[in-house]
Amino acid sequence: MSVYIDEALAAALADPAARFGIFFRCQGDTSATSLRLWSGVQARAGEMRSGAVVVAGAEDYIGLGVLLDAPDIDHIVDGTADDVSFRLSGVPPTVEAYVAGGAVKVRGRRVNLGLMAFNRDWSPVTPIIPVAQYTASHLSISSAPGDGPAAPNTVTLTLVCKNGDTSRSRGQPLHWVPNQWKALHEGSTFTNLTPRYQRGATVTWPTF
C-alpha cells in the first residue's frame, strides 16, 4: 500500500494540534486472522479508550491503551538494528484471548507499520501512511495486577520484529549465500559475486 503525500495531507501532518497513532498489521492466512492494532502516541491517561476501533480502508484496527516503548525512528525506518520491539499496554480482553489462544501465528509473517494523524478528539484526519515493513519474530502477552485491590489487571503485549532476513534461528547473511539465494529465486545471479567479499572489506560505490 502506498499513499501520495499531497499538500492537504502534508498540512494535516504539520498541524501543531495533530495527534498521531501507530498502526500495526501482522499478516495472517486470511484478512480475518490478521492481527490489526493501533495505539495513540503520547496519549494522556483516560484519553484513549481500550478497544476503540478505527476503520482504515475495508479493515478494522483495534485500539490499545498506551504505547509504552517504541524504538528510535532510525531503527524503525533505516534498519539500523537487527530487531525492533513494540510494547503496548491496555490490551482489550478480545485481543488478549485471541493471542493467548494461539490464533495468531506470527513467526515469519509480514508486519506493516504505519502512522495516522488525528484531531484533538482522536478522530482520523488522514489515511494510514506506510512507514516500514518487517518480519515478525515472536509475540508475547503478560498480565500484572492493577494499582488497587479492585483495579483490573494491566495486560501488556510485546511484538518483536526483525529487519530484512534476520531471525532468532537464522543469521542475517545466510540468504546472501549463492546456493541459498538461488533456492529462493531460481535462475537469479544476484549473489554470484558475494564470495569475493570478506567481512570488513571496503567496497567502493560506483560512480554513475
N, C-alpha and C positions, 0 to 999 in steps of 0.2 A: 504494500500500500504506500502511496506517495501523496503528499499534499503540497500544492504550489503556494508559496508564501507571497500573496499579493499585498497591495498596500493596505487594504482593510484588515487583513489578518495580521500584518506587521504592526499596525496601530493597536489592535487588540492586545497583542503580546507586550507592547511597550507601555500600555496604560498603567500608571502607578498604582491604581486601585485594583488591578487584576490579581487574582489568586490562581494558583496552579495545582493541578493534580497529576500524579504519576500513574500511568495505566500499564498493567501487566497482562499479557495474553500468553498462556502456555498451551501450545497446540496439543489437542487430543486426537483420538481416532476420528471423532466427528465434532461438529461445532457444539453439540450438546455436552460432550465430555471435555471440552476445552475449559481451562481454568482462567476466568477473566475477573480481575480485581483492579480496584483503583483506590488511591488514598490521597488526601489533601496534604500539600506541603505547608509546613508551619501553621497548621490548624491549631486554634486555641481550644482548650478544654470546653466541651459542650457544644462546639460549633459543628462538629462532624457527627452525623448520626450513623452508627454502625449498621450496615445492611442497606444503606441508601443506594438505589440503582440509577446508573447513568446509561442511557441508550446511545450507542455510537454506531451509526450505520444500522445494520439489522441485528446487532448483538447487544446484550445487556452486560454491564460491568457492575459487580457487587462492591459496595464501598466498605472500606475498613476504617477504623477509628483514627489512628495516628501512625504516620511513618516514623519509626524510631531511628533507624540507621539507614543511610544511603551513602554509597561510595562517592568519591570526588568525581567531578564531571569529566576529568581527563581519563579516569578509569572507565567511565560509562561509554564515552564516545570513541576514544583513541585506542582502547585496548591495551593500556599500559600495565595492566595487571592480568595474571592468568585467570583469575576468577573475580566475580563481584557478588556481594551478598546484600540482600534487602531484608530488613526485619520490620515487620508490621504488627501492631497491636490492635486490639479491638475487633478480633475476627468474629463475625457473627456465627451463631450456632449452626446455620446451614452449611457454611464453608468448613467449619470445624469437623462436622460429621462427614462431609464429603471427602476431606483429606484423610481423616483418621480411618475411614472405612476402606481406604485403598483404591478409591475410584480414580484418583489422579496418578498416573504412571509418568513421572516427569523425566526420568533419566534419558538423555539423548533427544528430548523434544525441543522444538524450536520455541524460543521465548522472545516475544517482541515487547519493547518498552517504548512508550510514547508519553507526550505531555499534552495537556488540555488546559486552556485558560478559562477561568470562571469569573463571575462578578462577585460583589460583596456577599451576596446571598447564596453563593455556591451553585449558581445556575450556569450551565455551559454557554460560552460565547464563541468558542472555536471548535473545529473537529479535532480528533486526536492527531497530533503531529508526530510521526515516527522519529525516534531518536537513535535506537540501537537494536541489534538482534544478537541473541546469544543461543547457546546450547545449555539446556537445564542439566544440572548435576544431581541435586537432591533437594527435597522439600521436607521440612520438619515442622512440627507444631507442638507447643508446650502450653501449660496452664499454671498460673500462680495465684495464690489467694488474693482477694481484694484487700482494700485498706481497712475495712472493718468487718465485724462478725456477720453483718447482714449484706455486705457487699459481694457482688458476684465475682467469680474468678476472672482474671485477665488472661485472655488467650492470645498467644503470640505466634505468628507464622514467620518462618525464615526460609527464603528461597535463595539457593546458591546456584549461580550460573557461570559458565565457562566462556571465555573468549576463543574464537576460532575452533581448532580441533583438540583442545586440551580436555582432559577428564581425569578422574582420580586413577583410573587403571590404565590409561594410555597416554604416553608422553606426547608433548606438542609436536616434536619433529617427525614423528612416525609417518604421518601421511605424506611427508615430503620424500620418503624413500621411493625410488622409481617403481619397484615392484608393487608396493602397496598402493601408490597413486594410480598405476595402470589397472589394478584390480578394481578400483572405484571408477576410473574413467578410461574405458577401453580405447586403445589407439592413440591416447594423448601422449605427446612427447614433452610435456611441460617441465618434467623433473629430470630429464635425461642428463643434464649437466650438473645436477646438485652434488654428485660425488666429488667434483672438483673443488668444492668449497669446504673448508675446515672451520671448526669453531675458532672464532677470533680473527678470521681472515678479513682484510679490508677490501670491501667491494666498491669500486668506483662507479657512480651513477652515470649512465651515458649522457652525452650532450646531443640534443636534437637540433 
